[in-house]
Amino acid sequence: MTTERASTELRPPETGPNGQWWKDGPVFSTEQKGSRITTLAPGAQPGRFTLSDVASAVGMLLFWAGFLFLAIPRVISYGLIPWVEEMTTQWWFYVIIVLAVIGMFVVGPTFGLYRSVSRSFGQLGIAALAVALVCCASAFIALAIHILIYVDYWSEPHPELESWEYPDEELFLILAIIAALATIACAVLLPVATIATRRVQAQVARLRARGSRHDGTITEMKFLHERVDYFVQFRVQVSWHGSDGPRTVRARMATIPARAPMLGATVIVYTEAVQRRNGTVKERLLLEPHPEIPMSFDPEGPSKYVVTSDGGS
């Protein structure tokens, strides 16, 4: 790592008049929507998985694998091995479950993995995918251990039991296969999503550095009654005056309700013309809160932009 890169990563990003908008919004995208909207903190490098993320993933994997191993006998009571079923009636079993639940609230259900990945990559989708990979792997490990116990149980003769009294392993096998397939799918998708997200973040950094800058205005804003994590979703239109006259673009916007901008709020528009291999030219756009002009937020946002369970407000 060069000295220049290290100093860039260690320098606290400038918040400007609009605070740390890349964490709480508003963030805009002309190409992605929902959980795929991607941003990058000013002065930061494209995200990457760190040793801290790996440690969080390992801690989460061990915790949930152990928790599920203990919880499965209470959830799936059909066809259990007698000594496994007896284990779930002991006092220490409930003590462990209670301590596990308390521990989950102390360190968080994802051991900080979701928060760290979403901030590093500036996207909620890739964070959810990383967490899903660990969850599916934990479920598979817990189910696999129960299946191994079954195998060991079958290997010993039990003359006191009739054949129909032996535990039925089919449900565990089906669930283990589903967990294994889900784990493989997440393991394949995560590197693909990582590459795509880093490419978008690199594009954001390039547009900030080399794109043409224009002052734009939010001229239309429609609340979509959708929520992704703590971000509510909007469809917006931004207008500005380019070198070839008035311009408009439609985009998706995600923000927490308290930071929903008012119509007429000023944003910065970065534009860059990119020549494709076939000779055609494509214009790339980046919309962000203006780094020098404070943005006006709707004072009624926290009560106005609320998404209920039925998608209403």
N, C-alpha and C positions, 0 to 999 in steps of 0.2 A: 504493500500500500504506500502510495506516495505521500509526502508531507502535505501537498496541496489538497489531496482528497481527504486526508484525515482531518485537516483543519476545517474543511467545508462541512464534514459530517458532524463534527463536534460543536460547531458554532450554533447557538440557539437561533432558530429561524425568526426573521422579523415578523412581528404581528401586525404592524401597520394600524390604521384607524379602524379596521374591521375585525380585530382580534384574530384568533387562530381559526379562521373560517374553514380550513381544510379538515378540521376535526368535527366541528359542529354545524358547518354549512354557512351560507348556501354554496353548494358545489354544482357545476353545470357540465353537461355533456351533449354534444351534437351527434354522437354515434352510439353511446351506450345508454341503458336505462336500468332502473331498479337497483339491484345489488351489484350490477356490473359497472356502475358509474365510478370512475377512477380519478383520483387526484394525487397531488404530490406537494408536500410542504415546501415552501420557498427555500432554496438553497440546499435541499436534500437530494440524495442520490436515489435512483430506483430501488425499490425494496428488495430484500433478500432474507432468507431464513437464517437466523443466528443460532449460536450455541444455547442462548437463553430460550429460544423457541423450542429447540430440541429437548432441553431439560424439562420444559413445561409439558411437552408432548409425552415424554416418558413418564413423568409424574402422573399425568392425566390417565395414561394407558394403564399403569399399575393400579391406580385408585379405582377406576371404573371396572377393570377386569375383576379385581377382588370384590368390589361391591356387588357386581352382577352375579358372581359365583355364589355369594351368600344369599342374594335376593331371589335368584331363580327358583330355588326349592319352595319359596313361599308364593311365588307367582304361578309356577307350573307344578302342581301337586300330583299330576297324573303320571303314574308309572315310575315313581321314585324308588331308588334303592332304600331298603329299610333304615340303614345306619345314616344315610344322608337325610332322610326325613326326620329321624330322631334328633339329628344335630340341630335342626331348626326349632326344636322345642326347648332347647337349653337357655338358661338365663343369659349366658355370655354372648349368645347369638344376637339377642336384642340389644345388649350393651354395645356390641360392635356396630350394629346398624345405626344406632343413635349417634355414636361418636363419628361415624362416617358422614351422616347428614350434617352434623355440626361442623365437621371439617370442610365439607363442601361449601358451606356458607362463609367460612373464614377465608379460604384460599380461592373460592370461586369454582364453579363446576368445570371450567376449562383450564384452571391453573394459570390464568392470564394469557393463554395461547390466543384466544379469539381477539382480545384487545390488542395484543402486540402485533399480530399479523395484519389486522385491519388498519392499524396506524402506519405500519411499515410500507404496506403495498397500496394504501389509500383506497381500498376497496373492501366492501363487506362480503362479497361473494366468495373470494378466495379464502377469507378467514373462516367462513362457514364450511367450505370444502375441506380445509385442514382439520377442523374440529370433527367433521363427519368421518374422515379417515380414521382418526384415533378412536372415535366411538364405535365404529363398525369393527375395528380390530379388537377392541376390548370385549365386545359381545362375542366375537368368534373365539377368543381365548377362553372366556368363561364357559361357553358351551362345549368347547373341545375338552376342557378338563373334566366336565361332567361325563362326556362320552368315554373318555379314558377310564373313568371310574366304572362305568358300565362294562367296558371290555374286561377290566380286572375282575369284576363281579361275576361275569359269565364264565370266566376261565376256571373258577372254583366250583366243584359240585355242591349242590344244596339239596340233598335227598329229602329234606323236610318240606320242600316246595314243589308244588305241581307246576307243570310247564306254563299253564296259563297265569300263574302267580309271578312269573319273572317280569321284571320291569320292561316296559315297552319303550324302546329307544327311538322310534321313528320320528316323533315330534322334535326331539333334540337334534337328530340328523338333519331334518328339514330346515330348522332354524339356523343350524351351523352352516349349512350350504348357502342359505340366503345371506348370512353375515359375511361369509367368505367372498361371495360374488360382489357384495356391496363394497367390501374392503378393496378388492382388486380394481373395481370401477373407479373408486376415489383415488387409488394409487396411480392409476393411468391418467386421470383427468387433472390431478393436482400439478404435475410438471407442465402440462399443456397450458393450464390457466396461469401458472407462474410466468411462463415465457410471454404469453399474450399481455399480461398485466404490466410486466416490466417494459414491454415495447410501448404501451400506451404512456407510461410514466416518462420514458425517454423522449417520446414525442412532446409531452407537456413541457419538459425542460428545454427542448430545442425551440419550441414556439416562443417560450419566454425570452430566450436568448437571441433568436434571430428573426422572429416574426415581426410583421408590421403591426404597430399599436394604434388602436382607435378607441375613443371614448364612446361607449354604447349606452343605450337606455332600455330598460325593461318596459316594453309597451303593451304586452299582454301577459297574463298569468292565470292559469287554470289549475285549481286544486283537483287532483285525481282521486282523492279519497283512498289512497294507498299508503301503506307504511312498510318500510323495510328496516327492521331493527328500530332505532330511535329516529330515523329519518322519514319525514313525510315527503310525498312525491308531487311534483308539479310539472305542467307543460308550460313553457314560457316562450315569448317572442322577444328578441332583442333587435333593436334598430340602431344603425350608426351611419355615418357619412364616410364612405370609402373614396379611394382615388378616382373611381369611375361613377360616383354618384351615391344616392341613398341605397342602403343595403338593409336587409332583414334576414334573420335566421331563426328557426324554431329549434328548441333544445329541451332536454329534460333537466329538472332541478331537484335536488334533494337537500333537505335542511331540517333542523329541529324546529318545532313550531314557533319558538320564541325568536328565531332568526329568519322568519319569512319576510323577504323584502317587500317594500311598498312599490306599487306601480310608479314608474318614473325614476326608480333607483338607478344610479350610474354603475356600470360595469366596464371592465377593460376587455377589449376584443383583440386577440392576436390572430393574424392571418398569415398563411404561408402557401405559396403555389408550389406544388410538387409535381414534377414530370414523371409520368409512368413509363414503363418499358415500351409500351405500344405507341408512345409519342404524345398521348393526350396529357392534359394538365388537370390535376385535381387540387382543389383548395382545401387546406386543413384549417380548422378554426378552434380557438380556445377561448372560453368565456370564464372570467373570474371576477370576484369583487375588486373594485378599483383599489390599487395599493396606496393611493393618496387621498381619495375622497371617501368620507364616511358614508356608509350605506344606511338608508332609512328602513327600519324594521317595523312591521305591523304591530302596534301595541296590543291588539286583540289576538295575536297569533296563538298564544298558548291555549285559549279557549275556542278560537275559531277553527283551527286546523287540527281537529281531534279525529282520529280514525277509530271507529267502534268495531266490534266483532263482526257486524254485518256489512262493514265497508262504508257506513254512513258517517256523518259528522254532527 
